Amino acid sequence: MRAALPVEHRAAFNEEIDSTGLHLIGKVLADWDARARALASPDMIAMARRIRDERAGRAEPPCMAPDAKVRAIVPALRP
């Protein structure tokens, strides 16, 4: 899991793992797995940048993503 994350996210991963009780470790690992998959997807990174720009007022929000595009992105996030 750690190797799948970009270097700048590994310290946060280590900190969260070290501070998490054993009864919650599965949930934390699943959360980080979803983050690693999102960070590895160029479409997800582009979407996050677009949302950041929209919230900052630097870009107009789109009307809505087409269903086909959403269906193409979502499977990449499933474990």
Secondary structure, DSSP 4 states (H G I P E B T S, - for coil): -GGGS-HHHHHHHHHHHHHS-GGGHHHHHHHHHHHHHHHH-HHHHHHHHHHHHHHTTSSPPPS---HHHHHHHGGGG--
